[in-house]
Amino acid sequence: MESRLKALWVLSVVLLVSNWQHWTYGKAVPQVPCYFVFGDSLFDNGNNNYLNTPAKVNYLPYGIDFDTGASGRCSNGLNIADTIAEQLGFDSYISDFGVGSLTNFLDGVNYGSNGAGILDLTGYLTGELYTMNIQLYNHNITFSRIAKILGSEEVARKYLSQCIYVSDMGHNDYLNNYFLDDYDSSSKYTPEEYAQLLIETYETQLEKLFCSGARKIAVFGLLRVG
């Protein structure tokens, strides 16, 4: 009985310390200093609002359960990126690139774009969008600004190595490319060859993130499509 009570006491102390580490003067402290998001419609939080494309959802009924209404998220309220931000302890949602690049980009930036894919050709028939390569280009802009604030690229890379990166790409490379007659991908590649093309291209893109300091990268798998 005594050993059991001692174990419960130790567990209580551990939980108390763990909780205290995430709170300072009553304010939640994020588990990481910043959080960067790359992705498609599942993660877009308004980037397509700035683009000439019908692939935007800044109108009702989208956003009917969101604090500010229709924001460009492909949902009635929060999207996956927002939920992750909450779980990480951020007291506000990560800004899209159009806003984040000018304000609080030290907390992170959401580069997600509705319709985007790994390949540059994916989704181009729907109008402007931020492909994975463009999202990486936008992140380089963010990196340069962070380096300027922190004093050097070396310091910026060290700071960014502590951050969380998530990437959700690949769905549209099938839905808005391989499966459509308007693209010649299915005639040029077998399913296996096309999958390998996506893997190799994606690998190269993620290596670019690594070179800019990213060390904690979460990659989402594809949904079942077809």
Backbone hydrogen bonds in HBPLUS format (Angstrom, degrees):
<---DONOR---> <-ACCEPTOR-->    atom                        ^
c    i                          cat <-CA-CA->   ^        H-A-AA   ^      H-
h    n   atom  resd res      DA  || num        DHA   H-A  angle D-A-AA Bond
n    s   type  num  typ     dist DA aas  dist angle  dist       angle   num
A0005-LEU N   A0001-MET O   2.94 MM   4  6.27 157.9  1.99 152.5 157.6     1
A0006-LYS N   A0002-GLU O   2.94 MM   4  6.16 153.7  2.01 145.4 153.3     2
A0007-ALA N   A0003-SER O   2.95 MM   4  6.14 150.6  2.04 140.1 147.6     3
A0008-LEU N   A0004-ARG O   2.98 MM   4  6.28 155.8  2.04 147.4 153.8     4
A0009-TRP N   A0005-LEU O   2.88 MM   4  6.11 150.4  1.97 144.8 153.3     5
A0010-VAL N   A0006-LYS O   2.94 MM   4  6.20 160.0  1.98 149.7 154.4     6
A0011-LEU N   A0007-ALA O   2.94 MM   4  6.16 159.5  1.98 147.5 153.3     7
A0012-SER N   A0008-LEU O   2.93 MM   4  6.12 153.2  2.01 143.5 150.7     8
A0013-VAL N   A0009-TRP O   3.01 MM   4  6.30 155.2  2.07 148.7 155.0     9
A0014-VAL N   A0010-VAL O   2.95 MM   4  6.22 160.4  1.99 151.9 157.2    10
A0015-LEU N   A0011-LEU O   2.95 MM   4  6.18 163.4  1.98 151.9 155.8    11
A0016-LEU N   A0012-SER O   2.90 MM   4  6.06 152.9  1.97 144.0 152.1    12
A0017-VAL N   A0013-VAL O   2.87 MM   4  6.11 164.1  1.90 155.2 158.5    13
A0018-SER N   A0014-VAL O   2.87 MM   4  6.03 160.8  1.91 148.8 154.9    14
A0019-ASN N   A0015-LEU O   2.90 MM   4  6.03 155.9  1.96 144.3 150.6    15
A0020-TRP N   A0016-LEU O   2.87 MM   4  6.06 155.6  1.93 145.9 153.4    16
A0021-GLN N   A0017-VAL O   2.94 MM   4  6.13 147.8  2.05 148.8 156.3    17
A0022-HIS N   A0019-ASN O   3.16 MM   3  5.50 144.4  2.29 104.7 114.4    18
A0023-TRP N   A0020-TRP O   3.09 MM   3  5.18 165.3  2.12 108.2 111.9    19
A0029-VAL N   A0022-HIS O   2.75 MM   7  4.92 160.1  1.79 136.2 135.8    20
A0024-THR N   A0027-LYS O   2.99 MM   3  5.33 163.4  2.01 144.6 148.8    21
A0027-LYS N   A0024-THR O   3.03 MM   3  5.33 165.1  2.05 114.1 118.8    22
A0031-GLN N   A0088-LEU O   2.79 MM  57  5.48 163.4  1.82 165.0 170.8    23
A0164-ILE N   A0034-CYS O   3.10 MM 130  6.55 156.4  2.16 152.2 152.0    24
A0035-TYR N   A0107-ASP O   2.95 MM  72  6.38 144.0  2.09 127.6 133.2    25
A0036-PHE N   A0164-ILE O   2.88 MM 128  6.37 159.0  1.92 159.3 165.5    26
A0166-VAL N   A0036-PHE O   2.99 MM 130  6.48 156.6  2.04 161.6 169.0    27
A0037-VAL N   A0109-VAL O   2.98 MM  72  6.39 161.9  2.01 153.7 156.1    28
A0111-TYR N   A0037-VAL O   2.80 MM  74  5.77 170.7  1.80 151.5 153.5    29
A0038-PHE N   A0166-VAL O   2.91 MM 128  6.16 152.3  1.99 152.4 161.3    30
A0168-ASP N   A0038-PHE O   2.96 MM 130  6.33 149.1  2.06 133.9 142.8    31
A0113-SER N   A0039-GLY O   2.97 MM  74  6.26 161.1  2.01 131.7 130.6    32
A0043-PHE N   A0040-ASP O   3.00 MM   3  5.65 158.3  2.05 119.0 125.7    33
A0044-ASP N   A0040-ASP O   2.89 MM   4  5.92 137.7  2.07 151.4 163.8    34
A0049-ASN N   A0046-GLY O   3.08 MM   3  5.38 152.0  2.16 107.8 116.5    35
A0050-TYR N   A0047-ASN O   3.25 MM   3  6.02 163.5  2.28 118.5 122.1    36
A0051-LEU N   A0048-ASN O   3.08 MM   3  5.07 163.0  2.11 106.1 111.5    37
A0053-THR N   A0051-LEU O   3.11 MM   2  5.67 121.5  2.46 106.3  90.4    38
A0128-GLU N   A0052-ASN O   3.16 MM  76  5.50 166.4  2.18 136.8 133.7    39
A0056-LYS N   A0054-PRO O   2.83 MM   2  5.56 140.4  1.99 100.9  90.1    40
A0062-TYR N   A0059-TYR O   3.12 MM   3  5.88 126.5  2.42 133.8 132.4    41
A0064-ILE N   A0061-PRO O   3.32 MM   3  5.70 142.4  2.47 141.4 134.9    42
A0063-GLY N   A0075-SER O   3.01 MM  12  6.22 151.4  2.09 131.9 141.1    43
A0066-PHE N   A0063-GLY O   3.03 MM   3  4.88 167.2  2.04 107.2 110.5    44
A0065-ASP N   A0076-ASN O   2.69 MM  11  5.42 155.8  1.75 153.4 156.6    45
A0069-GLY N   A0066-PHE O   3.06 MM   3  5.09 165.0  2.09 109.7 114.1    46
A0083-THR N   A0079-ASN O   3.13 MM   4  6.46 159.7  2.17 155.2 160.8    47
A0084-ILE N   A0080-ILE O   3.01 MM   4  6.29 158.4  2.05 154.6 160.0    48
A0085-ALA N   A0081-ALA O   3.05 MM   4  6.28 154.9  2.12 142.8 149.7    49
A0086-GLU N   A0082-ASP O   2.98 MM   4  6.33 153.1  2.05 149.3 156.3    50
A0087-GLN N   A0083-THR O   3.01 MM   4  6.31 159.8  2.05 148.0 153.2    51
A0088-LEU N   A0084-ILE O   2.90 MM   4  6.15 141.4  2.06 147.5 158.3    52
A0090-PHE N   A0085-ALA O   3.11 MM   5  5.59 155.8  2.17 161.9 156.2    53
A0089-GLY N   A0086-GLU O   3.02 MM   3  5.19 148.9  2.11 102.4 112.2    54
A0110-ASN N   A0095-SER O   2.80 MM  15  5.85 156.8  1.86 157.6 158.0    55
A0099-VAL N   A0096-ASP O   3.12 MM   3  5.59 135.4  2.33 110.4 121.1    56
A0100-GLY N   A0096-ASP O   2.57 MM   4  5.47 162.3  1.60 176.8 173.7    57
A0097-PHE N   A0110-ASN O   3.06 MM  13  5.85 120.5  2.43 165.2 154.0    58
A0101-SER N   A0097-PHE O   3.08 MM   4  5.37 157.1  2.14 129.5 133.7    59
A0102-LEU N   A0099-VAL O   2.95 MM   3  5.60 157.5  2.01 118.0 125.4    60
A0103-THR N   A0099-VAL O   3.22 MM   4  6.42 128.8  2.50 143.2 156.8    61
A0107-ASP N   A0104-ASN O   3.05 MM   3  5.82 162.2  2.08 121.3 126.4    62
A0108-GLY N   A0105-PHE O   3.06 MM   3  4.84 144.1  2.19  92.8 103.8    63
A0116-ALA N   A0113-SER O   3.05 MM   3  5.55 163.1  2.08 140.3 140.3    64
A0132-MET N   A0117-GLY O   3.14 MM  15  6.08 157.1  2.19 173.0 165.9    65
A0122-THR N   A0119-LEU O   3.30 MM   3  5.52 142.7  2.45 102.3 111.9    66
A0124-TYR N   A0121-LEU O   3.26 MM   3  5.69 171.5  2.27 131.3 131.1    67
A0123-GLY N   A0176-ASN O   3.34 MM  53  5.31 155.1  2.41 152.5 145.4    68
A0126-THR N   A0123-GLY O   3.05 MM   3  5.71 160.1  2.10 120.0 125.9    69
A0127-GLY N   A0124-TYR O   3.23 MM   3  5.52 165.7  2.25 110.0 114.2    70
A0135-GLN N   A0131-THR O   2.84 MM   4  6.12 157.8  1.89 155.4 162.2    71
A0136-LEU N   A0132-MET O   2.93 MM   4  6.19 150.4  2.02 146.1 153.8    72
A0137-TYR N   A0133-ASN O   2.98 MM   4  6.23 146.8  2.09 137.9 147.3    73
A0138-ASN N   A0134-ILE O   2.82 MM   4  6.15 156.5  1.88 151.9 157.9    74
A0139-HIS N   A0135-GLN O   2.92 MM   4  6.18 144.5  2.05 138.6 148.9    75
A0140-ASN N   A0136-LEU O   2.97 MM   4  6.30 141.5  2.13 141.4 151.4    76
A0140-ASN N   A0137-TYR O   3.11 MM   3  5.08 122.4  2.45  92.8 107.3    77
A0141-ILE N   A0137-TYR O   3.20 MM   4  6.64 143.0  2.35 141.7 151.2    78
A0141-ILE N   A0138-ASN O   3.14 MM   3  5.10 122.7  2.49  92.1 106.3    79
A0142-THR N   A0138-ASN O   3.08 MM   4  6.48 155.8  2.14 144.9 151.2    80
A0143-PHE N   A0139-HIS O   2.75 MM   4  6.03 156.9  1.80 150.0 156.9    81
A0144-SER N   A0140-ASN O   2.96 MM   4  6.18 158.0  2.01 144.5 149.2    82
A0145-ARG N   A0141-ILE O   3.11 MM   4  6.41 154.2  2.18 147.0 153.8    83
A0146-ILE N   A0142-THR O   2.89 MM   4  6.17 157.0  1.95 154.1 160.8    84
A0147-ALA N   A0143-PHE O   2.85 MM   4  6.07 159.6  1.89 152.6 158.5    85
A0148-LYS N   A0144-SER O   3.02 MM   4  6.20 146.9  2.13 138.8 147.4    86
A0149-ILE N   A0145-ARG O   3.05 MM   4  6.33 151.6  2.14 143.1 150.3    87
A0150-LEU N   A0146-ILE O   2.86 MM   4  6.07 165.5  1.88 157.3 161.0    88
A0151-GLY N   A0147-ALA O   2.82 MM   4  5.67 126.7  2.10 136.9 148.5    89
A0156-ALA N   A0152-SER O   3.07 MM   4  6.27 153.7  2.14 140.0 148.0    90
A0157-ARG N   A0153-GLU O   2.86 MM   4  6.09 158.0  1.91 151.1 155.6    91
A0158-LYS N   A0154-GLU O   3.11 MM   4  6.37 154.6  2.18 143.7 150.5    92
A0159-TYR N   A0155-VAL O   2.95 MM   4  6.20 155.5  2.01 148.2 154.8    93
A0160-LEU N   A0156-ALA O   2.84 MM   4  6.06 165.1  1.86 154.3 158.5    94
A0161-SER N   A0157-ARG O   2.91 MM   4  5.98 132.3  2.15 139.1 150.7    95
A0162-GLN N   A0159-TYR O   3.17 MM   3  5.77 160.8  2.21 113.3 119.1    96
A0163-CYS N   A0160-LEU O   3.10 MM   3  5.21 159.4  2.14 106.3 112.8    97
A0165-TYR N   A0216-LYS O   2.88 MM  51  6.09 154.9  1.95 167.2 169.1    98
A0218-ALA N   A0165-TYR O   2.73 MM  53  6.11 166.3  1.75 158.8 161.7    99
A0167-SER N   A0218-ALA O   2.92 MM  51  6.36 148.3  2.03 163.0 168.3   100
A0220-PHE N   A0167-SER O   2.96 MM  53  6.26 169.7  1.97 164.3 167.1   101
A0173-ASP N   A0170-GLY O   3.22 MM   3  5.18 132.5  2.46  94.8 107.6   102
A0174-TYR N   A0171-HIS O   3.08 MM   3  5.70 157.0  2.13 112.3 119.5   103
A0175-LEU N   A0171-HIS O   2.98 MM   4  6.24 169.9  1.99 154.0 152.9   104
A0176-ASN N   A0172-ASN O   2.79 MM   4  4.85 147.6  1.89 119.3 130.4   105
A0178-TYR N   A0173-ASP O   3.16 MM   5  6.30 173.3  2.16 130.8 132.9   106
A0179-PHE N   A0174-TYR O   2.90 MM   5  5.61 163.3  1.93 155.0 153.7   107
A0180-LEU N   A0177-ASN O   3.12 MM   3  5.48 161.2  2.15 115.1 121.1   108
A0183-TYR N   A0180-LEU O   3.30 MM   3  5.83 166.5  2.32 112.6 116.6   109
A0187-SER N   A0184-ASP O   3.11 MM   3  5.39 136.7  2.31 103.8 115.8   110
A0188-LYS N   A0184-ASP O   3.05 MM   4  6.27 136.3  2.25 148.5 161.3   111
A0188-LYS N   A0185-SER O   3.18 MM   3  5.12 131.0  2.44  94.2 107.3   112
A0189-TYR N   A0185-SER O   2.91 MM   4  5.95 150.3  2.00 154.5 160.8   113
A0194-TYR N   A0190-THR O   2.87 MM   4  6.06 162.6  1.90 163.2 168.0   114
A0195-ALA N   A0191-PRO O   3.00 MM   4  6.13 159.4  2.04 143.9 149.5   115
A0196-GLN N   A0192-GLU O   3.05 MM   4  6.25 154.7  2.11 143.2 150.0   116
A0197-LEU N   A0193-GLU O   2.93 MM   4  6.19 149.5  2.03 143.8 152.3   117
A0198-LEU N   A0194-TYR O   3.00 MM   4  6.32 158.4  2.05 152.3 157.1   118
A0199-ILE N   A0195-ALA O   2.97 MM   4  6.23 160.1  2.01 148.4 154.0   119
A0200-GLU N   A0196-GLN O   2.95 MM   4  6.11 167.5  1.97 152.4 155.1   120
A0201-THR N   A0197-LEU O   2.98 MM   4  6.08 161.6  2.01 148.1 153.7   121
A0202-TYR N   A0198-LEU O   2.86 MM   4  5.89 164.5  1.89 150.5 155.4   122
A0203-GLU N   A0199-ILE O   2.91 MM   4  6.01 154.2  1.98 144.9 152.3   123
A0204-THR N   A0200-GLU O   3.15 MM   4  6.36 158.2  2.20 143.7 148.4   124
A0205-GLN N   A0201-THR O   3.05 MM   4  6.35 154.3  2.12 146.4 153.8   125
A0206-LEU N   A0202-TYR O   2.90 MM   4  6.18 160.3  1.94 154.7 159.3   126
A0207-GLU N   A0203-GLU O   3.00 MM   4  6.21 143.4  2.14 143.0 153.2   127
A0208-LYS N   A0204-THR O   3.24 MM   4  6.58 139.0  2.42 139.2 148.9   128
A0208-LYS N   A0205-GLN O   3.11 MM   3  5.24 128.8  2.38  96.9 109.9   129
A0209-LEU N   A0205-GLN O   3.35 MM   4  6.83 146.2  2.48 140.7 149.1   130
A0210-PHE N   A0206-LEU O   3.06 MM   4  6.42 153.4  2.14 143.7 150.8   131
A0211-CYS N   A0207-GLU O   3.00 MM   4  6.31 149.6  2.10 144.3 151.8   132
A0212-SER N   A0209-LEU O   3.04 MM   3  5.26 137.6  2.23 100.9 113.0   133
A0214-ALA N   A0209-LEU O   3.15 MM   5  5.56 153.2  2.23 145.8 137.8   134
A0213-GLY N   A0210-PHE O   3.04 MM   3  5.30 160.8  2.08 111.2 114.5   135
